[in-house]
Amino acid sequence: MVFPFLKSLSPWLSIPLVFWVWVLILSIVKKIVFSMAKKFAEKTKTKLDDVLFSALDLPVQLLIYASGAFVIQGLVPRADSHLFKFFFDGFKIIAIIATVLFVDKFLNGLIKLYAEKVEILKASGGFVHGVVRALIMGIGGLIILDSIGVSITPIIASLGIGSLAVALALQPTLENFFSGIQLVADKPIQVGQFIKLESGEEGFVHKIGWRSTWITMVNNNTVVMPNKMIVNSRVTNYSYPNSEVVIPFAISVSYAADLDQVERVTLDVAREILKVVPGGLKHFEPVFRYGVLGEFSINCTVALRVGDINAVALIKHEFIKRLQKRYAQEKIEIPFPTRTIVQAS
């Protein structure tokens, strides 16, 4: 016997005495340790330690109570009646509940921590929170039933059959859900980027949810695409690797035009546009190339670069206006289709 004086006491006095002394000592130790740990956590940049200590607070206190039961079980061997057995079983259940609460609070703390960083959590954090909590509580409930002698094999078998039926019924939803996870993990598109889908829709990514992705088109309408369709289709991302966009202009001039003059005038207009129109990249040198000898014209291409997709329409608008005006001043002809018909006599 570790504490001989307990022999002289009734189990109804010795057990509560040992229990509350043990709980009091560990509670004081816990308070000191947690106070020091939280001060250290406040100095670190990461928030993971804050989430960890917040999740540990209540579960550790419950484990202290549960550990008191195991201590008195070893120190007071007279506590072997059925009443004390139920008492110890109750504290075993408390220990399991403490573990379940810790896992629940820690995982949901991580969800809240990363909700602002991960788009799918920002859009559907409540749903993910509910699913995680249901899974943890369900597993904890099964462990508790098993600890008190209830066979959980039939329950697990029933859950397996039920889960299979639910999975088959929700197959399209689950496909979109896992496609959404793939979009978040692989990051082919992100919120704010301008994309074009294989089906023709194009616009800015407004939201990536657990079932669908919302795309705001240039006409300010929003198209909602199932995540499965985005994952399985060809997507052009105009914002990757950066937001700069090259705008090619196809131009036709007459065969009678001075090609050196055409190149010089076109490049002058292009440089001017990039300098004065908002969105143009002033440091970019426009590229001019002749490419095709057409049926009625010589075709060339000039390329300009803008900072993002928003500037494309305005740059095109101003470039076409100024180029046509400058060509008219320089007497450079922009031909239209003509056909020469030779009539046999």
C-alpha positions in Angstrom: 0.0 0.0 0.0 1.4 3.3 -1.1 -0.5 5.3 1.5 -0.8 3.2 4.7 -3.0 5.7 6.5 -5.7 5.0 3.9 -6.2 1.6 5.6 -7.9 3.2 8.5 -10.3 5.2 6.3 -13.5 4.0 4.8 -13.4 3.6 1.0 -16.1 6.3 0.9 -13.7 8.7 2.4 -10.3 7.5 1.0 -11.4 7.3 -2.6 -12.8 10.9 -2.8 -9.7 12.2 -0.9 -7.2 10.6 -3.2 -9.2 11.5 -6.2 -9.5 15.2 -5.4 -5.9 15.6 -4.2 -4.8 14.1 -7.5 -7.1 16.3 -9.6 -6.1 19.4 -7.7 -2.3 18.8 -8.2 -2.6 18.0 -11.9 -4.9 21.0 -12.5 -2.4 23.3 -11.0 0.4 21.7 -13.0 -1.8 22.0 -16.1 -2.5 25.7 -15.5 1.2 26.5 -15.1 2.2 24.5 -18.2 -0.5 26.0 -20.4 0.2 29.5 -19.2 3.8 29.2 -20.2 3.0 27.4 -23.5 0.4 30.1 -24.5 3.0 32.9 -23.9 5.4 31.0 -26.1 2.7 30.5 -28.8 2.0 34.2 -28.8 5.5 34.9 -29.9 5.5 32.5 -32.8 4.3 33.4 -36.3 2.3 30.3 -36.9 -1.2 29.9 -35.6 -1.1 26.1 -35.4 0.2 26.2 -31.8 -2.7 28.5 -30.8 -5.2 26.0 -32.4 -3.5 23.1 -30.6 -3.5 24.7 -27.1 -7.1 25.8 -27.6 -8.1 22.3 -28.5 -6.2 20.7 -25.6 -7.7 22.9 -22.8 -11.0 21.1 -22.0 -9.9 17.6 -23.1 -6.8 17.7 -20.8 -9.0 18.7 -17.9 -11.3 15.8 -18.6 -8.3 13.4 -18.8 -7.1 14.7 -15.4 -10.4 13.6 -13.9 -10.2 10.3 -15.8 -6.6 9.7 -14.6 -7.8 10.2 -11.0 -10.0 7.1 -11.4 -7.1 5.0 -12.5 -4.9 6.2 -9.6 -7.5 5.4 -6.9 -8.1 2.0 -8.6 -4.4 1.1 -7.9 -4.1 2.8 -4.5 -7.3 1.5 -3.0 -7.7 -2.2 -3.8 -10.8 -2.4 -1.7 -12.7 -0.5 -4.3 -13.8 -3.7 -6.1 -17.6 -3.6 -5.7 -19.9 -3.3 -8.7 -20.5 0.4 -7.7 -16.9 1.2 -8.1 -16.7 -0.8 -11.3 -19.3 1.4 -12.8 -17.5 4.4 -11.4 -14.2 3.4 -13.2 -16.1 2.5 -16.5 -17.6 6.0 -16.4 -14.2 7.6 -16.2 -13.0 5.4 -19.1 -15.8 6.8 -21.2 -14.8 10.3 -20.1 -11.2 9.7 -21.4 -12.6 8.6 -24.7 -14.9 11.7 -24.9 -11.9 13.9 -24.1 -9.9 12.4 -27.0 -12.9 12.8 -29.3 -13.3 16.4 -28.3 -9.6 17.2 -28.8 -9.7 15.7 -32.4 -12.9 17.6 -33.1 -11.7 21.0 -31.8 -8.3 20.7 -33.4 -9.6 19.7 -36.9 -12.3 22.3 -36.9 -9.8 24.9 -35.6 -7.6 24.1 -38.6 -10.7 24.5 -40.9 -11.3 28.0 -39.5 -7.6 28.9 -39.7 -7.3 28.0 -43.4 -10.9 29.1 -44.4 -9.6 32.4 -45.6 -6.7 30.9 -47.5 -8.4 28.0 -49.2 -11.2 29.0 -51.5 -13.2 25.8 -51.2 -13.2 26.2 -47.4 -14.2 29.8 -47.7 -17.2 28.9 -49.8 -18.3 25.8 -47.9 -16.5 25.8 -44.6 -19.8 25.2 -42.7 -20.4 22.0 -44.8 -16.9 20.7 -44.3 -17.1 21.5 -40.6 -20.4 19.5 -40.3 -19.0 16.5 -42.1 -15.8 16.4 -40.1 -17.7 16.7 -36.8 -20.2 14.0 -37.8 -17.4 11.6 -38.7 -15.5 12.2 -35.5 -18.6 12.0 -33.3 -19.7 8.8 -35.1 -16.3 7.1 -34.6 -16.2 8.3 -31.0 -19.7 6.8 -30.3 -18.6 3.5 -31.8 -15.5 3.4 -29.6 -17.6 4.1 -26.5 -20.1 1.4 -27.3 -17.3 -1.1 -27.8 -15.7 -0.1 -24.5 -18.9 -0.9 -22.6 -19.2 -4.3 -24.2 -21.7 -3.5 -27.0 -20.8 -5.3 -30.2 -20.3 -2.8 -33.0 -19.8 -5.3 -35.8 -23.5 -5.3 -36.9 -23.5 -1.5 -36.7 -20.4 -1.2 -38.9 -21.8 -3.6 -41.4 -25.1 -1.6 -41.5 -23.1 1.6 -41.9 -21.1 0.1 -44.8 -24.2 -1.0 -46.7 -25.9 2.4 -46.0 -22.8 4.3 -47.1 -22.7 2.4 -50.3 -26.3 3.2 -51.1 -25.7 6.9 -50.2 -22.6 7.0 -52.4 -24.4 5.6 -55.4 -27.3 8.1 -54.9 -24.9 11.0 -54.5 -22.4 10.0 -57.2 -22.7 13.2 -59.3 -22.4 15.3 -56.2 -19.4 13.4 -54.9 -17.8 13.7 -58.3 -18.1 17.4 -58.2 -16.9 17.5 -54.6 -13.7 15.6 -55.3 -13.2 17.7 -58.5 -13.4 20.8 -56.3 -10.7 19.4 -54.0 -8.6 18.7 -57.1 -9.1 22.3 -58.3 -8.0 23.6 -54.9 -5.0 21.2 -54.7 -3.7 21.5 -58.3 -4.6 25.2 -58.7 -5.1 25.3 -62.4 -7.5 28.3 -61.8 -7.9 30.6 -58.8 -10.3 33.3 -57.8 -9.8 36.5 -59.7 -8.2 34.9 -62.7 -9.6 35.3 -66.2 -10.2 32.0 -67.9 -11.8 30.6 -71.1 -13.5 27.2 -71.1 -13.4 24.7 -73.9 -17.2 25.2 -74.3 -16.7 28.9 -75.0 -17.5 30.6 -71.7 -15.0 33.1 -70.5 -14.7 35.5 -67.6 -13.3 36.0 -64.1 -13.4 33.2 -61.5 -15.7 34.5 -58.8 -15.9 31.5 -56.5 -14.7 27.9 -56.3 -17.2 25.9 -54.2 -17.3 22.3 -53.2 -19.8 21.5 -56.0 -19.4 24.2 -58.6 -17.3 27.1 -59.8 -18.8 30.5 -60.5 -17.5 32.5 -63.4 -18.4 36.2 -63.9 -18.4 36.9 -67.7 -17.6 40.2 -69.4 -21.3 41.0 -69.8 -21.6 40.8 -65.9 -23.6 37.6 -66.0 -22.5 34.7 -63.9 -22.2 31.1 -65.2 -22.2 28.3 -62.7 -20.1 25.4 -63.9 -20.0 22.0 -62.1 -16.4 21.3 -61.0 -16.4 18.0 -62.9 -16.9 19.8 -66.2 -14.0 22.2 -65.5 -11.6 19.4 -64.4 -12.4 17.4 -67.6 -12.3 20.2 -70.1 -9.6 22.3 -71.7 -9.2 25.6 -69.8 -7.2 28.6 -71.0 -6.0 30.7 -68.1 -5.1 34.2 -69.2 -3.8 35.1 -65.8 -1.1 32.4 -65.6 1.9 32.6 -65.2 1.1 36.4 -65.0 -1.7 38.7 -65.9 0.1 40.3 -68.9 -1.7 39.7 -72.3 -0.3 40.0 -75.8 -2.7 41.5 -78.3 -2.1 40.6 -82.0 -3.5 42.8 -84.7 -3.9 41.5 -88.3 -3.5 44.4 -90.8 -3.8 44.5 -94.6 -2.2 47.1 -96.8 -2.2 47.7 -100.5 0.4 46.2 -102.8 1.1 49.8 -103.9 2.1 50.8 -100.3 5.7 51.6 -99.2 6.3 48.7 -96.8 9.0 50.4 -94.8 6.6 53.4 -94.3 3.8 51.0 -93.2 6.1 49.4 -90.6 7.4 52.7 -89.3 3.9 54.3 -89.0 2.3 51.3 -87.5 5.0 51.0 -84.8 4.8 54.7 -84.0 1.0 54.3 -83.4 1.6 51.2 -81.3 4.2 52.8 -79.1 2.0 55.8 -78.6 -1.0 53.7 -77.6 1.1 51.7 -75.0 2.3 55.0 -73.5 -0.9 57.0 -73.2 -3.7 54.5 -72.9 -4.3 53.0 -69.4 -3.3 49.4 -69.1 -0.6 49.5 -71.8 2.9 48.4 -70.9 5.1 51.4 -71.7 8.4 49.5 -71.6 7.2 46.9 -74.2 8.5 47.3 -77.7 5.7 46.4 -80.2 6.5 43.6 -82.7 5.7 44.1 -86.4 6.0 41.3 -89.0 4.9 40.9 -92.6 3.4 37.4 -93.1 1.3 36.8 -96.1 1.0 38.0 -99.7 -2.8 37.9 -100.1 -5.0 37.9 -103.1 -5.5 41.7 -102.9 -3.3 42.8 -100.1 -0.1 42.3 -98.1 -1.0 41.1 -94.7 1.1 41.9 -91.5 0.7 41.5 -87.8 1.6 43.9 -85.0 1.7 42.7 -81.3 1.0 44.9 -78.3 1.2 43.9 -74.6 -1.1 45.1 -71.8 -1.0 44.6 -68.0 -4.2 42.5 -67.7 -7.2 41.4 -69.6 -9.3 44.4 -68.5 -7.2 46.7 -70.7 -7.6 44.7 -73.9 -10.9 46.2 -75.2 -9.7 49.8 -74.6 -6.3 49.2 -76.3 -8.0 47.7 -79.3 -10.5 50.5 -79.5 -7.9 53.3 -79.4 -5.3 51.5 -81.6 -7.8 50.9 -84.5 -9.0 54.5 -84.4 -5.6 56.1 -84.3 -4.1 53.7 -86.9 -6.9 54.4 -89.4 -6.5 58.1 -88.9 -2.7 57.9 -89.3 -2.9 55.7 -92.4 -5.2 58.3 -93.9 -2.7 61.1 -93.2 0.2 59.1 -94.6 -2.0 58.0 -97.6 -1.5 54.3 -96.8 -4.4 52.4 -98.4 -6.2 49.7 -96.4 -7.6 47.7 -99.4 -11.0 45.9 -99.6 -11.6 42.7 -101.5 -11.5 43.2 -105.3 -11.9 40.8 -108.2 -10.7 41.4 -111.8 -12.9 39.8 -114.4 -11.5 39.4 -117.9 -14.2 38.9 -120.4 -13.2 37.0 -123.5 -14.0 38.7 -126.8 
